[in-house]
Amino acid sequence: MKLFLRCLIVIGVLACAWLGYSIMRAQRGLAEAERLLKRNVFSKAREEVDRYLWLHPRDPAALLLSAEILTRDESLETGPAIARAQSLLERIPDTLPWGPIARGKQARLSFFVEHRPIEGQRFFEKALELDPRFIEGRYLLWKILDLTGRSDSAEPIFWTIYDQTPQADRPYLMREWYMSQFFPASANPLLDVQMGYNDPSKPLQMNPEYVRLKEHCDAEPQEPINHAALARWFQHDGDHTTALTLLERGLKLPGAETDPYFLSILLATLFEQGDLERAKKYLEGWPEPHEGYDYWRWKGMLADEADRDYPEAVAAYDKALAIWPGPVDWRTMYRRANCLARLRQSDAASEARKSAKKIEEIMDTEVHVALRDALEDRNLTDRDNLTKVMDFYRELGRNREVEAWQQVLDSLPSKQPAIEAASGKR
């Protein structure tokens, strides 16, 4: 009996010693994991941080570190590793100072790795709600809108980014904005390469925009926006039958009939198919408040083509043309002019056609070839080229862009007069 008790005591002492050693080692685990991560020793770093989390399962710094190790360790299978990293980040509450950081990391994983743009958008929006100073999140939120065919709604986000951008970087940011406004499908070539949608080394490959939108649809089939974005691509390619098939699939999903972007693509397809009555039905279900370019444009087009209500069409067109991208929508301007002609307002119709023709000429391909050349790196400090860009925006009545480019011009060194320069050399 005494021997048994002695054995129990020895075992208890050893167990306490082992537990004490384990706790001491676990306490050092966080610092050791950080050291190992810097050396890219991922498996050992994982072991150390896991020991620490065994002792401190809610420690936000350890959860962030563990998630980072999982996402950087290329020896792990991507799917399970990313899912585990997302679950670790999810354990960090919004209420902690680490909350916006965790949401931002979740957004990056959703968007860049899992190719789920809508999930990524929601995480970025949450991170910005928690920390409005999170400029990287705001910038990537803008990129998500570009990459999902929704660049027309990016303007409020862009100008917030602009206000937080150093003066020296603004010419490059304004160039990105020009591409986002006029060539959103190809505005982010580096992101398409980074995310595997484009491979410059391959001379023959599928259209990167199609590859991207198809991947989004496959990765997030439950999101109506992804179906609409892919349908829009087929619309622009002239395949309205495939577009409608995708939209019919999207209509079965919750929220589709109340999403303005989805409805705008659906209305465009139904209009092209000649199904005006069905288009009117979906327009009537447009969510309140009734606002934005897409709503008023479709309100005008259906009043014009389906109801022949030209006064209502003109009023709706006026509202649409006042909202971006209305100022460059010369086709809708011509539609408005035709309505005025049918109302026997000849002078107003003539002026409207002149305005539409002016914008049509401004939006000509050759004009934009010259503008894109003016915005090349070699020209971003050239006064003459940047003045061309500023004048382009002035003709469109885009005062905010005019002011921004004027600030860029004002920041350039002033030109030295030729006579003064010559005398200076002597």
N, C-alpha and C positions, 0 to 999 in steps of 0.2 A: 504493500500500500504506500509506504513512504517512498519507495523507488518510483512508483507511478506518479505521485505528487511532484517528486523532484523533476521527472521528465516533463510534466505539464508546465512547471515553472520555467524550465529551460526553453521549452517550445514557445511559451508566452514571451519570454525575454527576446528570443530570436525573432519572433514575429513582430514585436514592437520595434526592434532594431531595423528589420527589413522595411517596415512601414515608414519609420523615420527617415531611412535612407531614400526610399521611393519618393517621399514628400519633398525632401531636400533636392533630389534630382529633378523632380517635376517643377519645382519652383524655379530652377535654373533653365528649364526647358524653353521658355520664351526667348531669352537672350541667346541661347545656344542655337535655336532654330533660325533666328535672324542672322547669326553669324554664318551658319551653313548655307542659308539661302543666298547670301552674297557670293558664296563660292560655288553656287549652282549644284550643291550636294542635296538634291531634292528628297531622296528616300529617307536619309538620316534626319533632315529638317522636319519631314512629316512625323517621324517617330517622336522627335523632341516636342513639337507643338501639340501632338496628341496626348503626350504625358501631361503637359501643362493644362490642357483642356479637361483632362480627367479630374484634375484638382480644382480648376476654375472654369466650369463649362459655359459660363456666361460672359467671360472676359472679352470685350469687343475687340481689343487689339489682337488677341490671340485668334479670334474668329476671322478677322481680316487677314492675318498672316497665313493662317491655314488655307483660306480660300485662294490667296495669291500663289502659294506653293502648288496647289492642285492645278491651277490654270497654267503654270509655267513648266510643269513636269511633262515633257513630251513623251516619256516612256509609258504614261498612263493612257488608257483608252479614253478618248475625248469625251464621249457622251456621258458615261458615269462620273468622270472627274468633274465636269462642268455642273452636272446635276448636284453633286455633293457640295461643290463650291457655292452654288446658289442657295442650298439649304442652310449652309453655315452663315452666309450673309443675311439670310432671312431672319436669323435669330437675334440680329442686332436691332433693338427697337428704334423707331423714329425719334423718340424723345431724348436719346443720348446724343452727345456731340458727334459721335461716329455715325449717326443715322444717315445724314445726307451722303457721306462717303460710301457707306454700304449700298445705298440705293443707286448711286452713280456707278459703282462697280457691277451691280446686278444689271443695270442698263447696258453697260458695255458688253457684258457676256451675252445678254439676250440679242443684242444687235449684231455685234461683230462675229461672235462664235456660233451662236445658235441660229442666226439669221431670222430672228423674230422681231421685225421692226416695230410692230404695234406694242408688244410687250416692252421693248426697249424704250419706246416713247413714254409709256406710262411710268416707268421707273425714273426716267429723266425728269418728267414733270413733277414727280413726287420729290426728287432730290432738290429741284429748284424751289418747290414750295417750302422745303425745310431750310434751304440756304440760297436765297436769290442771287448771291454773289458767285455762284458756281458757273462761271462763264464757259468752261469746257462743255458742261452739260447743255447749256443753251446753244452753243455752236453745233454740237452733235444732234440736237433736236432739229435744228434748221436742216442739217444734212439728211436726216430721216425724211423730212418733208420733201426734199429734192428727190430722194431715191425712191419715193413711193408715189410720185406723180402729183404731189400736193404743194409744189413750190409757190403757187399763187397765194397761199395763206401764210407764207413765211415772213412777210414784211414786218409785223410788230416784233417778232423775235430778232430779226436782223438788226433793226435800229437800236435795240437794247444792247446787242453785241457791239455795234459800232461805237456807242457811247463809252463802252468799257475798254475799247481797243486803243493802244498807244498810237500817237500821231504817225510815227515812223512805219507802222504796219497797216495803216488805213488804205494806202493805194492798192495793196494786195487784196485786202478785204473787199474794197469796192469793185475790183476786177471779179472776184468770186460772186459778188452780188449781181453784176451784169450777166454773168453766165447763168446764174440761178434764175434770173428774170426771163432770159431769152433762149437759153439752151440747157434747161435743167436736166434733160436725159443724159447729156454728156458733160455736165458741169463738174463731176467728181471722179475723173478717171483713175486717180490714185486709190480711192476707196474701192472702186470696182476691182482693181488688181489685188489690193490687200485682202479683199474678202473672197477672192477666187472666182469672180464673175468674168474676168478678162485676163488673158495671158498674152502679153505683147510678143512673146517668143513664137507664138503660133500664127502663121500667116492666114490660115483659114479657120474660123471659129464662128459660133453662133453669135448673134447680136447680144452684146453684154447687157443691155437694158432688159431684153426678153429673159435672158438667163437669170438675172437678178430678181425680176418680178415673179418668175415661175418658182424660184427657190423660196421666196417669201410666202407664196401661196401654199406650197407644199409643207413648209415649216410651221405655218400658222393657218391651217385651213378653217379654223373657227372664226377668223376675223374677216368680216365683209369687205373692209377696205382693201385687203390684199386681192380679193377676187375682182374688185372694181379696177384696181390699178393694172392688173393683167388684161382685163377686158379693154381698158383704154388703149393699151399697146396694140391690141388687135384692131380696134377702131381705127387708129392712125395708120395701120397697115392695110386698111380697106376691107378687113374680114369682119363684117358686122354680125354674121351668123355665129361665129365662134365667140365673139364678144357677148352676144345675148345668152349663149349657153352658159358661160361663166357667171353672168349676172343672175340668171335663173337659179343657179346653184347658190349664189350668195344670198338671194332673197329668202332662202330657207333658214338663214342664220339669224339669231337674235340681234336686233338693233339695226339691221340693214335698211329697213324702210324709214328709219328716222335719222340716218346718217347723211348729211348734205353732200358729201363727196360721192358716196355710193349713188345717191339719187341723181346727181348731175351726170354721171357716166351712164346710168340707166336711161335717163331721158334722152341723151344724145343718141343712144343706140335705137331706142324706140322711134325717135324722130327719123333717123336714117332708114328705118324699116317701114316707115309710113304709118305706124300704129299711133296716131295722134290722140285717139280717145284714151288709150291706156296711159299714154304719157301725161295727159291731163289729170287722170286719176292719181298718179303718183305725185304730181305737182301739188295737188290739193292736200296731200298728206305731208307736205314739207313741214318740218318742225318749226315751231315758233321760237324766237321771233323771225319773221320773214325778212331776211337781209342778205347781203353779199352779192357779188357779181353773178354767180351761177344762178341763184334764185331769180334775180330780176331779168337776166338774159333769157331764161327759159319761160318766165312769165310773159315776156315780150314776144318771143318766137311762137308760142302757142296761141297767144291772142292774135298774132299776125296770121299764122298759117292755118290754124284750126278754126278760130272764131271770126276771122276777118274784122276784128274789133281794132281798128287802126289807132284811134285815140288812146286806148289802153296800151296798145303795143308801144306807141311812141313814149308814153309816160314811163313804161317799164324799161325801155331801151335807154332812156335818159339816166335812170338810176344805175343801170348796169355799166354804162360807159363812164360813169364818174368813179367807179371802183376798180382798182387794179385786178386783172389786166385790161379793163375796159378802155383806157386811153390808147392802147395799141391795137384794139380789135376793130380793124377797118371793115371787116365783113359785116359785123353788126351795125357799123355806121352806115354802110350802104343799105342794109335792111331798113334802118330808121328813115333814110332818105326816100326809099320807095314808099313807105307808109305815108310820109308827108305828101308825096306826089299823089297818092290815091285820095288823100284828103283835100286835094286841089290847093295845097299851099306851095305853089310853084317856086316862089322866091326862097322860102325856107328849105325846100327840097334841093334846090340848086346849091345853096350854101352848104348843106349837109354833104352833098356829093363832093364838093371841093375839099371839105375837111377830110372826108374818107380817102380821097385820092392822095392828099398830102401825106396821111399816115401810111397808106399803102406804099408810097414811094420811100418813106423813111424806113419802113420795115423790109425793103428789098434786100435780097441776099447779098448783093454787091456792097451795099452800105455796111452790113454786118461783117463781111469779110474785112473791110477796111478798119472797122472798129476793133475787131479781134486782133488785127495786126498792130493797131495803136496801143493795145493793152499788153503786148508782149513785154517780157522783162526788160529788154533793151530800151523800150520806149517809156517806161514808167517814170522816168525823170525828164522826159522830153516835153517841153511846153506846148509845142505845136500839136503833137499827137494827143496829149491830154485835153487840150482845148477842143479838139474834134469830139472827144467823148462828152465833154461838158455841154457843147453846143447841141449834140444829139439829144441829151436829156432836156435841154431847154426847149427844143422844138416839141417835145412831148408834154411840156408843162410839168415836168417832175422836179419841183423846186428843191426838194430835200437832197436829191442826187446832185443837182447843180451846186448847191452850197457845199456839199461834201467834196466834190472835185475842185471847186474854187479854193477850198482850204488846202487841198493837196498842192495846187499851183502856187498858192501863197507861201507854202513851206519850202519851195524850191529856191535855190540860190538865184538871185536876180541876174539877168543877162548883162554882161559888161558891154557897153557901147563899143563898136568896132574901132573908133578913133582913139578912145581911151585905152583899149586893149593894145593897140599898136604902139602908142607912146609908152605904155608900161613896159613893153618888151625892150625898147631902146634904153 
